[in-house]
Structure formats: C-alpha cells, structure tokens
Amino acid sequence: MDFRKSSYSATESHCVEVAEQDDAGAIRDTKHRDLGALVFPSPEWRAFLTAVKDGEV
C-alpha cells in the first residue's frame, strides 16, 4: 500500500497516514510506522471516512 499523510492531520506532531486500495483502506501513526497499520475492508473504510468528514469521529 502507498501511504500518504492525511489532510485531516492538524499538526506535524499528531499525524496519521492513509492508504487506499480497491478492496481496503488503512491508517497508521507516522510516529510508529513500525507497528503496522489498521486495515479495513472497503465498506467499513468508506463508512469511517464519511463519519470523519461529517464530524462524527
């Protein structure tokens, strides 16, 4: 997966990176990339992104 910094990361010290594929989405902490990422199937990933955009999370 190709990760990019999330546009929702407010400051450099509190950043997450996201990656998307056809069948999944993933998120990881930029400070702890070595710990891996949380990977979600596409339906759950899209629901999460919608909740973030709507200010629910």
PDB file of N, H, CA, C and O in Angstrom:
ATOM      1  N   MET A   1       0.835  -1.180   0.000  1.00  0.00           N
ATOM      2  CA  MET A   1       0.000   0.000   0.000  1.00  0.00           C
ATOM      3  C   MET A   1       0.878   1.241   0.000  1.00  0.00           C
ATOM      4  O   MET A   1       1.932   1.273   0.635  1.00  0.00           O
ATOM      5  N   ASP A   2       0.438   2.243  -0.708  1.00  0.00           N
ATOM      6  H   ASP A   2      -0.419   2.217  -1.224  1.00  0.00           H
ATOM      7  CA  ASP A   2       1.135   3.523  -0.738  1.00  0.00           C
ATOM      8  C   ASP A   2       0.440   4.491   0.214  1.00  0.00           C
ATOM      9  O   ASP A   2      -0.686   4.923  -0.030  1.00  0.00           O
ATOM     10  N   PHE A   3       1.131   4.822   1.303  1.00  0.00           N
ATOM     11  H   PHE A   3       2.046   4.471   1.502  1.00  0.00           H
ATOM     12  CA  PHE A   3       0.560   5.705   2.315  1.00  0.00           C
ATOM     13  C   PHE A   3       0.843   7.164   1.980  1.00  0.00           C
ATOM     14  O   PHE A   3       1.869   7.492   1.384  1.00  0.00           O
ATOM     15  N   ARG A   4      -0.082   8.033   2.373  1.00  0.00           N
ATOM     16  H   ARG A   4      -0.916   7.767   2.857  1.00  0.00           H
ATOM     17  CA  ARG A   4       0.077   9.478   2.246  1.00  0.00           C
ATOM     18  C   ARG A   4      -0.423  10.116   3.535  1.00  0.00           C
ATOM     19  O   ARG A   4      -1.257   9.546   4.238  1.00  0.00           O
ATOM     20  N   LYS A   5       0.092  11.299   3.836  1.00  0.00           N
ATOM     21  H   LYS A   5       0.770  11.762   3.264  1.00  0.00           H
ATOM     22  CA  LYS A   5      -0.343  11.998   5.045  1.00  0.00           C
ATOM     23  C   LYS A   5      -1.793  12.429   4.872  1.00  0.00           C
ATOM     24  O   LYS A   5      -2.174  12.980   3.839  1.00  0.00           O
ATOM     25  N   SER A   6      -2.574  12.175   5.877  1.00  0.00           N
ATOM     26  H   SER A   6      -2.265  11.728   6.716  1.00  0.00           H
ATOM     27  CA  SER A   6      -3.979  12.558   5.842  1.00  0.00           C
ATOM     28  C   SER A   6      -4.132  14.070   5.859  1.00  0.00           C
ATOM     29  O   SER A   6      -3.429  14.762   6.595  1.00  0.00           O
ATOM     30  N   SER A   7      -5.049  14.582   5.052  1.00  0.00           N
ATOM     31  H   SER A   7      -5.621  14.020   4.454  1.00  0.00           H
ATOM     32  CA  SER A   7      -5.322  16.019   5.050  1.00  0.00           C
ATOM     33  C   SER A   7      -6.000  16.455   6.343  1.00  0.00           C
ATOM     34  O   SER A   7      -6.084  17.650   6.623  1.00  0.00           O
ATOM     35  N   TYR A   8      -6.482  15.504   7.130  1.00  0.00           N
ATOM     36  H   TYR A   8      -6.414  14.532   6.903  1.00  0.00           H
ATOM     37  CA  TYR A   8      -7.129  15.804   8.408  1.00  0.00           C
ATOM     38  C   TYR A   8      -6.131  15.878   9.563  1.00  0.00           C
ATOM     39  O   TYR A   8      -6.525  16.187  10.687  1.00  0.00           O
ATOM     40  N   SER A   9      -4.854  15.602   9.315  1.00  0.00           N
ATOM     41  H   SER A   9      -4.534  15.351   8.401  1.00  0.00           H
ATOM     42  CA  SER A   9      -3.836  15.719  10.354  1.00  0.00           C
ATOM     43  C   SER A   9      -3.598  17.198  10.622  1.00  0.00           C
ATOM     44  O   SER A   9      -3.189  17.942   9.730  1.00  0.00           O
ATOM     45  N   ALA A  10      -3.854  17.614  11.846  1.00  0.00           N
ATOM     46  H   ALA A  10      -4.186  17.009  12.570  1.00  0.00           H
ATOM     47  CA  ALA A  10      -3.810  19.039  12.183  1.00  0.00           C
ATOM     48  C   ALA A  10      -2.393  19.592  12.274  1.00  0.00           C
ATOM     49  O   ALA A  10      -2.114  20.669  11.749  1.00  0.00           O
ATOM     50  N   THR A  11      -1.503  18.868  12.930  1.00  0.00           N
ATOM     51  H   THR A  11      -1.730  17.992  13.357  1.00  0.00           H
ATOM     52  CA  THR A  11      -0.146  19.366  13.119  1.00  0.00           C
ATOM     53  C   THR A  11       0.849  18.278  12.767  1.00  0.00           C
ATOM     54  O   THR A  11       0.492  17.111  12.611  1.00  0.00           O
ATOM     55  N   GLU A  12       2.101  18.680  12.645  1.00  0.00           N
ATOM     56  H   GLU A  12       2.392  19.629  12.772  1.00  0.00           H
ATOM     57  CA  GLU A  12       3.130  17.705  12.308  1.00  0.00           C
ATOM     58  C   GLU A  12       3.344  16.677  13.405  1.00  0.00           C
ATOM     59  O   GLU A  12       3.791  15.566  13.118  1.00  0.00           O
ATOM     60  N   SER A  13       3.042  17.009  14.643  1.00  0.00           N
ATOM     61  H   SER A  13       2.678  17.911  14.876  1.00  0.00           H
ATOM     62  CA  SER A  13       3.290  16.073  15.740  1.00  0.00           C
ATOM     63  C   SER A  13       2.128  15.116  15.997  1.00  0.00           C
ATOM     64  O   SER A  13       2.250  14.197  16.807  1.00  0.00           O
ATOM     65  N   HIS A  14       1.022  15.323  15.324  1.00  0.00           N
ATOM     66  H   HIS A  14       0.923  16.069  14.666  1.00  0.00           H
ATOM     67  CA  HIS A  14      -0.146  14.451  15.503  1.00  0.00           C
ATOM     68  C   HIS A  14      -0.661  13.992  14.140  1.00  0.00           C
ATOM     69  O   HIS A  14      -1.792  14.297  13.761  1.00  0.00           O
ATOM     70  N   CYS A  15       0.166  13.265  13.416  1.00  0.00           N
ATOM     71  H   CYS A  15       1.085  13.017  13.723  1.00  0.00           H
ATOM     72  CA  CYS A  15      -0.167  12.903  12.038  1.00  0.00           C
ATOM     73  C   CYS A  15      -0.507  11.429  11.887  1.00  0.00           C
ATOM     74  O   CYS A  15       0.019  10.564  12.588  1.00  0.00           O
ATOM     75  N   VAL A  16      -1.387  11.186  10.964  1.00  0.00           N
ATOM     76  H   VAL A  16      -1.814  11.888  10.395  1.00  0.00           H
ATOM     77  CA  VAL A  16      -1.663   9.826  10.526  1.00  0.00           C
ATOM     78  C   VAL A  16      -1.499   9.784   9.018  1.00  0.00           C
ATOM     79  O   VAL A  16      -1.622  10.799   8.333  1.00  0.00           O
ATOM     80  N   GLU A  17      -1.220   8.591   8.515  1.00  0.00           N
ATOM     81  H   GLU A  17      -1.120   7.766   9.072  1.00  0.00           H
ATOM     82  CA  GLU A  17      -1.135   8.367   7.086  1.00  0.00           C
ATOM     83  C   GLU A  17      -2.240   7.406   6.697  1.00  0.00           C
ATOM     84  O   GLU A  17      -2.619   6.527   7.471  1.00  0.00           O
ATOM     85  N   VAL A  18      -2.749   7.584   5.491  1.00  0.00           N
ATOM     86  H   VAL A  18      -2.440   8.298   4.863  1.00  0.00           H
ATOM     87  CA  VAL A  18      -3.799   6.712   4.988  1.00  0.00           C
ATOM     88  C   VAL A  18      -3.362   6.109   3.661  1.00  0.00           C
ATOM     89  O   VAL A  18      -2.538   6.676   2.942  1.00  0.00           O
ATOM     90  N   ALA A  19      -3.925   4.958   3.355  1.00  0.00           N
ATOM     91  H   ALA A  19      -4.594   4.497   3.939  1.00  0.00           H
ATOM     92  CA  ALA A  19      -3.698   4.294   2.070  1.00  0.00           C
ATOM     93  C   ALA A  19      -5.005   3.650   1.653  1.00  0.00           C
ATOM     94  O   ALA A  19      -5.784   3.189   2.487  1.00  0.00           O
ATOM     95  N   GLU A  20      -5.234   3.626   0.344  1.00  0.00           N
ATOM     96  H   GLU A  20      -4.601   4.000  -0.334  1.00  0.00           H
ATOM     97  CA  GLU A  20      -6.461   3.025  -0.162  1.00  0.00           C
ATOM     98  C   GLU A  20      -6.159   2.102  -1.331  1.00  0.00           C
ATOM     99  O   GLU A  20      -5.305   2.389  -2.171  1.00  0.00           O
ATOM    100  N   GLN A  21      -6.870   1.002  -1.363  1.00  0.00           N
ATOM    101  H   GLN A  21      -7.563   0.769  -0.681  1.00  0.00           H
ATOM    102  CA  GLN A  21      -6.852   0.073  -2.481  1.00  0.00           C
ATOM    103  C   GLN A  21      -8.307  -0.189  -2.842  1.00  0.00           C
ATOM    104  O   GLN A  21      -9.212   0.284  -2.155  1.00  0.00           O
ATOM    105  N   ASP A  22      -8.537  -0.934  -3.907  1.00  0.00           N
ATOM    106  H   ASP A  22      -7.802  -1.318  -4.465  1.00  0.00           H
ATOM    107  CA  ASP A  22      -9.910  -1.226  -4.322  1.00  0.00           C
ATOM    108  C   ASP A  22     -10.716  -1.915  -3.235  1.00  0.00           C
ATOM    109  O   ASP A  22     -11.906  -1.643  -3.076  1.00  0.00           O
ATOM    110  N   ASP A  23     -10.079  -2.804  -2.488  1.00  0.00           N
ATOM    111  H   ASP A  23      -9.112  -3.026  -2.618  1.00  0.00           H
ATOM    112  CA  ASP A  23     -10.813  -3.626  -1.529  1.00  0.00           C
ATOM    113  C   ASP A  23     -10.575  -3.280  -0.070  1.00  0.00           C
ATOM    114  O   ASP A  23     -11.119  -3.943   0.813  1.00  0.00           O
ATOM    115  N   ALA A  24      -9.756  -2.231   0.211  1.00  0.00           N
ATOM    116  H   ALA A  24      -9.315  -1.692  -0.506  1.00  0.00           H
ATOM    117  CA  ALA A  24      -9.446  -1.926   1.608  1.00  0.00           C
ATOM    118  C   ALA A  24      -8.898  -0.510   1.761  1.00  0.00           C
ATOM    119  O   ALA A  24      -8.471   0.130   0.799  1.00  0.00           O
ATOM    120  N   GLY A  25      -8.928  -0.051   3.002  1.00  0.00           N
ATOM    121  H   GLY A  25      -9.275  -0.570   3.784  1.00  0.00           H
ATOM    122  CA  GLY A  25      -8.305   1.206   3.385  1.00  0.00           C
ATOM    123  C   GLY A  25      -7.494   0.960   4.643  1.00  0.00           C
ATOM    124  O   GLY A  25      -7.783   0.036   5.402  1.00  0.00           O
ATOM    125  N   ALA A  26      -6.478   1.783   4.865  1.00  0.00           N
ATOM    126  H   ALA A  26      -6.243   2.534   4.248  1.00  0.00           H
ATOM    127  CA  ALA A  26      -5.620   1.583   6.028  1.00  0.00           C
ATOM    128  C   ALA A  26      -5.217   2.924   6.619  1.00  0.00           C
ATOM    129  O   ALA A  26      -5.199   3.946   5.933  1.00  0.00           O
ATOM    130  N   ILE A  27      -4.895   2.896   7.902  1.00  0.00           N
ATOM    131  H   ILE A  27      -4.909   2.066   8.458  1.00  0.00           H
ATOM    132  CA  ILE A  27      -4.453   4.097   8.613  1.00  0.00           C
ATOM    133  C   ILE A  27      -3.332   3.697   9.567  1.00  0.00           C
ATOM    134  O   ILE A  27      -3.370   2.623  10.168  1.00  0.00           O
ATOM    135  N   ARG A  28      -2.328   4.578   9.701  1.00  0.00           N
ATOM    136  H   ARG A  28      -2.297   5.450   9.213  1.00  0.00           H
ATOM    137  CA  ARG A  28      -1.219   4.307  10.630  1.00  0.00           C
ATOM    138  C   ARG A  28      -0.698   5.612  11.203  1.00  0.00           C
ATOM    139  O   ARG A  28      -0.902   6.685  10.634  1.00  0.00           O
ATOM    140  N   ASP A  29      -0.029   5.505  12.328  1.00  0.00           N
ATOM    141  H   ASP A  29       0.136   4.634  12.790  1.00  0.00           H
ATOM    142  CA  ASP A  29       0.569   6.642  13.028  1.00  0.00           C
ATOM    143  C   ASP A  29       1.947   6.909  12.424  1.00  0.00           C
ATOM    144  O   ASP A  29       2.750   5.987  12.285  1.00  0.00           O
ATOM    145  N   THR A  30       2.225   8.160  12.065  1.00  0.00           N
ATOM    146  H   THR A  30       1.573   8.909  12.177  1.00  0.00           H
ATOM    147  CA  THR A  30       3.517   8.477  11.463  1.00  0.00           C
ATOM    148  C   THR A  30       4.679   8.306  12.444  1.00  0.00           C
ATOM    149  O   THR A  30       5.816   8.089  12.024  1.00  0.00           O
ATOM    150  N   LYS A  31       4.403   8.402  13.737  1.00  0.00           N
ATOM    151  H   LYS A  31       3.480   8.578  14.078  1.00  0.00           H
ATOM    152  CA  LYS A  31       5.463   8.222  14.735  1.00  0.00           C
ATOM    153  C   LYS A  31       5.802   6.756  14.964  1.00  0.00           C
ATOM    154  O   LYS A  31       6.888   6.440  15.451  1.00  0.00           O
ATOM    155  N   HIS A  32       4.891   5.865  14.619  1.00  0.00           N
ATOM    156  H   HIS A  32       4.009   6.122  14.224  1.00  0.00           H
ATOM    157  CA  HIS A  32       5.078   4.443  14.910  1.00  0.00           C
ATOM    158  C   HIS A  32       4.767   3.573  13.699  1.00  0.00           C
ATOM    159  O   HIS A  32       4.009   2.608  13.797  1.00  0.00           O
ATOM    160  N   ARG A  33       5.349   3.914  12.570  1.00  0.00           N
ATOM    161  H   ARG A  33       5.965   4.698  12.490  1.00  0.00           H
ATOM    162  CA  ARG A  33       5.122   3.137  11.342  1.00  0.00           C
ATOM    163  C   ARG A  33       5.515   1.677  11.519  1.00  0.00           C
ATOM    164  O   ARG A  33       4.930   0.789  10.900  1.00  0.00           O
ATOM    165  N   ASP A  34       6.507   1.435  12.366  1.00  0.00           N
ATOM    166  H   ASP A  34       6.982   2.157  12.870  1.00  0.00           H
ATOM    167  CA  ASP A  34       6.988   0.072  12.594  1.00  0.00           C
ATOM    168  C   ASP A  34       5.938  -0.825  13.247  1.00  0.00           C
ATOM    169  O   ASP A  34       6.080  -2.048  13.224  1.00  0.00           O
ATOM    170  N   LEU A  35       4.895  -0.248  13.825  1.00  0.00           N
ATOM    171  H   LEU A  35       4.779   0.745  13.843  1.00  0.00           H
ATOM    172  CA  LEU A  35       3.838  -1.040  14.459  1.00  0.00           C
ATOM    173  C   LEU A  35       2.780  -1.501  13.465  1.00  0.00           C
ATOM    174  O   LEU A  35       1.860  -2.233  13.828  1.00  0.00           O
ATOM    175  N   GLY A  36       2.907  -1.077  12.221  1.00  0.00           N
ATOM    176  H   GLY A  36       3.655  -0.481  11.926  1.00  0.00           H
ATOM    177  CA  GLY A  36       1.958  -1.501  11.201  1.00  0.00           C
ATOM    178  C   GLY A  36       0.780  -0.551  11.083  1.00  0.00           C
ATOM    179  O   GLY A  36       0.810   0.576  11.577  1.00  0.00           O
ATOM    180  N   ALA A  37      -0.249  -1.033  10.421  1.00  0.00           N
ATOM    181  H   ALA A  37      -0.273  -1.948  10.020  1.00  0.00           H
ATOM    182  CA  ALA A  37      -1.422  -0.204  10.144  1.00  0.00           C
ATOM    183  C   ALA A  37      -2.692  -0.967  10.476  1.00  0.00           C
ATOM    184  O   ALA A  37      -2.703  -2.197  10.525  1.00  0.00           O
ATOM    185  N   LEU A  38      -3.751  -0.221  10.701  1.00  0.00           N
ATOM    186  H   LEU A  38      -3.742   0.778  10.661  1.00  0.00           H
ATOM    187  CA  LEU A  38      -5.080  -0.807  10.843  1.00  0.00           C
ATOM    188  C   LEU A  38      -5.680  -0.855   9.447  1.00  0.00           C
ATOM    189  O   LEU A  38      -5.776   0.171   8.773  1.00  0.00           O
ATOM    190  N   VAL A  39      -6.083  -2.043   9.010  1.00  0.00           N
ATOM    191  H   VAL A  39      -6.005  -2.876   9.557  1.00  0.00           H
ATOM    192  CA  VAL A  39      -6.619  -2.232   7.659  1.00  0.00           C
ATOM    193  C   VAL A  39      -8.078  -2.633   7.764  1.00  0.00           C
ATOM    194  O   VAL A  39      -8.441  -3.501   8.558  1.00  0.00           O
ATOM    195  N   PHE A  40      -8.917  -1.989   6.951  1.00  0.00           N
ATOM    196  H   PHE A  40      -8.622  -1.284   6.306  1.00  0.00           H
ATOM    197  CA  PHE A  40     -10.360  -2.225   6.982  1.00  0.00           C
ATOM    198  C   PHE A  40     -10.879  -2.552   5.587  1.00  0.00           C
ATOM    199  O   PHE A  40     -10.409  -1.974   4.607  1.00  0.00           O
ATOM    200  N   PRO A  41     -11.841  -3.468   5.481  1.00  0.00           N
ATOM    201  CA  PRO A  41     -12.487  -3.725   4.188  1.00  0.00           C
ATOM    202  C   PRO A  41     -13.147  -2.435   3.682  1.00  0.00           C
ATOM    203  O   PRO A  41     -13.528  -1.579   4.480  1.00  0.00           O
ATOM    204  N   SER A  42     -13.278  -2.299   2.378  1.00  0.00           N
ATOM    205  H   SER A  42     -12.968  -2.995   1.730  1.00  0.00           H
ATOM    206  CA  SER A  42     -13.790  -1.063   1.773  1.00  0.00           C
ATOM    207  C   SER A  42     -15.086  -0.522   2.371  1.00  0.00           C
ATOM    208  O   SER A  42     -15.152   0.677   2.639  1.00  0.00           O
ATOM    209  N   PRO A  43     -16.128  -1.339   2.599  1.00  0.00           N
ATOM    210  CA  PRO A  43     -17.365  -0.758   3.149  1.00  0.00           C
ATOM    211  C   PRO A  43     -17.155  -0.079   4.507  1.00  0.00           C
ATOM    212  O   PRO A  43     -17.693   1.001   4.751  1.00  0.00           O
ATOM    213  N   GLU A  44     -16.384  -0.703   5.378  1.00  0.00           N
ATOM    214  H   GLU A  44     -15.947  -1.581   5.180  1.00  0.00           H
ATOM    215  CA  GLU A  44     -16.114  -0.122   6.696  1.00  0.00           C
ATOM    216  C   GLU A  44     -15.225   1.113   6.571  1.00  0.00           C
ATOM    217  O   GLU A  44     -15.417   2.096   7.286  1.00  0.00           O
ATOM    218  N   TRP A  45     -14.252   1.059   5.659  1.00  0.00           N
ATOM    219  H   TRP A  45     -14.096   0.260   5.078  1.00  0.00           H
ATOM    220  CA  TRP A  45     -13.350   2.189   5.439  1.00  0.00           C
ATOM    221  C   TRP A  45     -14.133   3.406   4.959  1.00  0.00           C
ATOM    222  O   TRP A  45     -13.923   4.512   5.459  1.00  0.00           O
ATOM    223  N   ARG A  46     -15.023   3.217   4.008  1.00  0.00           N
ATOM    224  H   ARG A  46     -15.194   2.319   3.602  1.00  0.00           H
ATOM    225  CA  ARG A  46     -15.823   4.327   3.477  1.00  0.00           C
ATOM    226  C   ARG A  46     -16.761   4.893   4.554  1.00  0.00           C
ATOM    227  O   ARG A  46     -16.972   6.104   4.619  1.00  0.00           O
ATOM    228  N   ALA A  47     -17.313   4.029   5.381  1.00  0.00           N
ATOM    229  H   ALA A  47     -17.142   3.045   5.328  1.00  0.00           H
ATOM    230  CA  ALA A  47     -18.171   4.490   6.480  1.00  0.00           C
ATOM    231  C   ALA A  47     -17.355   5.318   7.473  1.00  0.00           C
ATOM    232  O   ALA A  47     -17.834   6.339   7.967  1.00  0.00           O
ATOM    233  N   PHE A  48     -16.136   4.890   7.765  1.00  0.00           N
ATOM    234  H   PHE A  48     -15.747   4.061   7.364  1.00  0.00           H
ATOM    235  CA  PHE A  48     -15.250   5.637   8.660  1.00  0.00           C
ATOM    236  C   PHE A  48     -14.931   7.014   8.077  1.00  0.00           C
ATOM    237  O   PHE A  48     -15.025   8.019   8.782  1.00  0.00           O
ATOM    238  N   LEU A  49     -14.554   7.071   6.799  1.00  0.00           N
ATOM    239  H   LEU A  49     -14.477   6.255   6.226  1.00  0.00           H
ATOM    240  CA  LEU A  49     -14.230   8.350   6.164  1.00  0.00           C
ATOM    241  C   LEU A  49     -15.427   9.294   6.165  1.00  0.00           C
ATOM    242  O   LEU A  49     -15.271  10.494   6.389  1.00  0.00           O
ATOM    243  N   THR A  50     -16.605   8.764   5.918  1.00  0.00           N
ATOM    244  H   THR A  50     -16.731   7.789   5.736  1.00  0.00           H
ATOM    245  CA  THR A  50     -17.817   9.581   5.948  1.00  0.00           C
ATOM    246  C   THR A  50     -18.046  10.146   7.343  1.00  0.00           C
ATOM    247  O   THR A  50     -18.394  11.317   7.489  1.00  0.00           O
ATOM    248  N   ALA A  51     -17.851   9.319   8.373  1.00  0.00           N
ATOM    249  H   ALA A  51     -17.568   8.367   8.255  1.00  0.00           H
ATOM    250  CA  ALA A  51     -18.027   9.770   9.756  1.00  0.00           C
ATOM    251  C   ALA A  51     -17.027  10.871  10.102  1.00  0.00           C
ATOM    252  O   ALA A  51     -17.385  11.838  10.774  1.00  0.00           O
ATOM    253  N   VAL A  52     -15.784  10.736   9.654  1.00  0.00           N
ATOM    254  H   VAL A  52     -15.494   9.950   9.109  1.00  0.00           H
ATOM    255  CA  VAL A  52     -14.772  11.768   9.906  1.00  0.00           C
ATOM    256  C   VAL A  52     -15.166  13.066   9.208  1.00  0.00           C
ATOM    257  O   VAL A  52     -15.132  14.134   9.818  1.00  0.00           O
ATOM    258  N   LYS A  53     -15.535  12.978   7.947  1.00  0.00           N
ATOM    259  H   LYS A  53     -15.562  12.110   7.452  1.00  0.00           H
ATOM    260  CA  LYS A  53     -15.913  14.178   7.185  1.00  0.00           C
ATOM    261  C   LYS A  53     -17.130  14.873   7.774  1.00  0.00           C
ATOM    262  O   LYS A  53     -17.241  16.098   7.713  1.00  0.00           O
ATOM    263  N   ASP A  54     -18.047  14.091   8.345  1.00  0.00           N
ATOM    264  H   ASP A  54     -17.957  13.096   8.394  1.00  0.00           H
ATOM    265  CA  ASP A  54     -19.262  14.650   8.941  1.00  0.00           C
ATOM    266  C   ASP A  54     -19.062  15.116  10.381  1.00  0.00           C
ATOM    267  O   ASP A  54     -20.000  15.607  11.008  1.00  0.00           O
ATOM    268  N   GLY A  55     -17.836  14.964  10.913  1.00  0.00           N
ATOM    269  H   GLY A  55     -17.074  14.565  10.404  1.00  0.00           H
ATOM    270  CA  GLY A  55     -17.537  15.404  12.269  1.00  0.00           C
ATOM    271  C   GLY A  55     -18.063  14.484  13.352  1.00  0.00           C
ATOM    272  O   GLY A  55     -18.180  14.892  14.508  1.00  0.00           O
ATOM    273  N   GLU A  56     -18.381  13.257  12.999  1.00  0.00           N
ATOM    274  H   GLU A  56     -18.287  12.925  12.060  1.00  0.00           H
ATOM    275  CA  GLU A  56     -18.914  12.301  13.972  1.00  0.00           C
ATOM    276  C   GLU A  56     -17.816  11.595  14.759  1.00  0.00           C
ATOM    277  O   GLU A  56     -18.090  10.984  15.792  1.00  0.00           O
ATOM    278  N   VAL A  57     -16.602  11.673  14.289  1.00  0.00           N
ATOM    279  H   VAL A  57     -16.380  12.170  13.450  1.00  0.00           H
ATOM    280  CA  VAL A  57     -15.483  10.990  14.947  1.00  0.00           C
ATOM    281  C   VAL A  57     -14.460  12.017  15.360  1.00  0.00           C
ATOM    282  O   VAL A  57     -13.429  11.665  15.934  1.00  0.00           O
TER     283      VAL A  57
END
